[in-house]
Every structure is written in C-alpha cells, then in structure tokens.
Amino acid sequence: MTATDPALTALAQGWCALSLLHGRIETHIERALQAGHDLSVREYYLLDVLSRQHDGEGGHLQMKQVADAVVLSQSATTRLVTRLEDRGLLERYLCPTDRRGIYTNVTEAGRALLEQARPTNDAALREALDEAAKDPGLAPLVRVVETLKAPVPA
C-alpha cells in the first residue's frame, strides 16, 4: 500500500470524521457540564461509571477497568479520583477480602451531583449530535451513534 492508495485515503478520511465528531461532542458537553455543574466530561464519566458498581461478585471495578472505561491512563485516573475525593464526591476504602485492593465509591454528594448533571449531559449530547447531523460528512456517523448500545465494563 502507498500513501495514495484510495482505500487508505478513505480509511483515513473516515477516521478523521469520527475524530471530528467525537471532538465536537466532547467540547459541547464539557462546556455545558462546566457551566452548570463545575464538572469536566471526564469527571462526569468517572462518577457515572463508578455509580454503576454493585456489591457482590465482580461488582467493584479495579482501577484498570475504571481507566479503560473513562479512556485515561491509570495514573491520570488516579489523579482524577483524588480530585473528586478531595471534593467529597468519591471515597476510597480497602477491599475487605484483599487488603491490597482499593475500591472507590461515589458518595451521596457525588450521586446527587451526578443526578443533577445527567440531564445536562444528555441535553448537550443531543444538541451536539443534532448539530453534527447537519454536516453531510458527519450525518452517517451520527446515525450510527444513535443506534449503538454502550458496552458494560467487565
């Protein structure tokens, strides 16, 4: 394959369109969450992921699973957890069966903020998708996004 190969060019163009759509959506949601709730997109997603944990087998996520779910490195995720813990939105505790493991839970204040921010996130997402759908190059991607179901973290 060469750099002028039409298939490679189409693939690269598709990737650029997907990246553009993601950037536009994330920027729109970031502005809305910051303005309305003093939360970043990553902070919101972290609270959301951790709020869906449950007690019982496989219910608590390891830091690597959390990092994968919020698309950050483990060290960046740890810093993010620390920031939210300092704000009283998360708390950490030792695993009762393995003292080496540390779990992170959303506090009542974190759950309340997440519930307040959820409609803002959803509305900003809808607005960003509606705006992107007006762009003929992004409209097919918007239609795909609207049909996808999110994978559940393992």
C-alpha positions in Angstrom: 0.0 0.0 0.0 1.1 3.5 -0.7 0.0 6.8 0.7 -2.1 7.4 -2.4 -4.0 4.1 -2.1 -7.7 5.0 -2.4 -8.6 2.5 0.4 -6.1 4.0 2.8 -7.4 7.5 1.9 -11.0 6.5 2.6 -10.0 4.9 5.8 -8.1 7.9 6.9 -11.0 10.2 6.0 -13.4 8.0 8.0 -11.1 8.2 11.0 -10.8 12.0 10.7 -14.6 12.3 10.5 -15.0 10.1 13.6 -12.4 12.1 15.5 -14.0 15.3 14.4 -17.4 14.1 15.6 -16.0 13.0 19.0 -14.2 16.3 19.5 -17.3 18.4 18.7 -19.5 16.3 21.1 -17.0 16.3 23.9 -16.3 20.0 23.6 -20.1 20.8 23.7 -20.7 18.5 26.7 -17.6 19.9 28.5 -18.9 23.4 28.2 -22.4 22.5 29.5 -21.1 20.4 32.4 -18.6 23.1 33.4 -21.1 25.9 33.3 -23.9 24.1 35.0 -22.2 21.8 37.5 -18.4 22.6 37.7 -17.7 19.1 36.3 -15.4 18.1 33.4 -16.5 15.5 30.9 -14.0 13.0 32.5 -15.2 13.7 36.0 -18.8 13.1 34.9 -18.0 9.9 33.2 -15.9 8.7 36.2 -18.8 9.4 38.5 -21.2 7.7 36.1 -19.0 4.5 35.7 -18.4 4.2 39.5 -22.1 4.8 40.3 -23.0 1.7 38.3 -20.8 -0.6 40.5 -22.6 -3.0 42.8 -21.8 -5.2 45.8 -21.2 -8.8 45.1 -19.2 -10.9 42.7 -17.5 -8.7 40.1 -19.3 -5.6 41.4 -16.4 -3.4 42.1 -14.1 -2.2 39.3 -10.4 -2.4 39.5 -8.5 0.9 38.7 -7.5 -0.5 35.3 -11.2 -1.2 34.4 -12.1 2.3 35.5 -9.3 3.8 33.5 -10.4 1.8 30.4 -14.0 3.0 30.9 -13.1 6.7 31.1 -10.4 6.3 28.5 -7.5 7.6 30.6 -4.2 6.1 31.8 -4.2 4.5 35.2 -2.1 7.4 36.6 -4.5 10.0 35.1 -7.4 8.1 36.5 -5.8 8.0 40.0 -5.3 11.8 39.8 -8.9 12.2 38.7 -10.2 10.0 41.6 -8.1 12.0 44.0 -9.5 15.3 42.8 -13.1 14.1 43.2 -12.3 12.5 46.5 -10.9 15.9 47.7 -14.3 17.5 46.6 -16.1 14.9 48.7 -17.7 13.2 45.6 -15.8 9.9 45.9 -14.3 7.8 48.7 -11.8 5.0 48.7 -11.5 2.0 51.0 -9.6 -1.2 51.3 -11.1 -4.4 49.8 -12.4 -6.4 52.8 -11.1 -9.7 51.3 -7.8 -8.5 49.8 -6.1 -5.7 51.8 -4.0 -4.8 48.7 -7.1 -3.8 46.7 -8.6 -0.4 47.0 -12.2 0.3 45.9 -13.6 3.7 45.0 -17.3 4.5 45.7 -19.4 7.5 44.8 -20.5 9.4 47.9 -24.1 10.7 48.5 -22.9 14.1 47.4 -21.4 12.6 44.3 -24.6 10.7 43.4 -26.6 13.9 43.9 -24.3 15.9 41.7 -24.4 13.1 39.1 -28.2 13.1 39.0 -28.2 16.9 38.7 -25.7 16.8 35.9 -27.2 13.8 33.9 -29.9 15.9 32.2 -27.3 18.5 31.3 -25.1 15.8 29.8 -27.9 14.2 27.9 -29.2 17.5 26.5 -25.7 18.6 25.5 -25.2 15.3 23.8 -28.4 15.6 21.9 -27.6 19.1 20.8 -24.2 18.2 19.6 -25.5 15.2 17.6 -28.3 17.3 16.1 -25.8 20.0 15.0 -23.4 17.4 13.6 -26.2 15.7 11.7 -26.5 18.9 9.6 -23.0 18.2 8.2 -23.3 15.7 5.3 -19.9 14.2 6.2 -20.9 13.5 9.8 -24.5 12.6 9.4 -23.9 8.9 8.7 -21.8 8.7 11.8 -24.5 10.4 13.9 -27.0 7.8 12.7 -24.6 5.0 13.7 -24.0 6.6 17.2 -27.8 6.9 17.7 -28.2 3.1 17.2 -25.3 2.0 19.4 -25.6 0.5 22.9 -22.7 1.1 25.3 -20.7 -1.9 26.3 -20.8 -2.7 30.0 -17.4 -2.7 31.7 -16.2 -6.2 32.6 
